[in-house]
């Protein structure tokens, strides 16, 4: 059974080939520089802050919690002091 390749699958194949070619071009054969060992620690810290910041904002949802507490206080205050 023959399958017909669509234009999108062809483009996906070209994108993969382009990415691999770009990756091989970007990686040098020889390294002519010194990589400071302290650099990796700071990079890991930046990555950790980024990942855990997204997780905290997504899982804990602090803005939703604060706005719910504010609305609760507002309704309590308005029920105690009717105008």
Buried (B, 14 or more C-beta within 10 A) or exposed (E): EEEEEEEEEEEEEEEEEEEEEEEEEEEEEEEEEEEEEEEEEEEEEEEEEEEEEEEEEEEEEEEEEEEEEEEEEEEEEEEEEEE
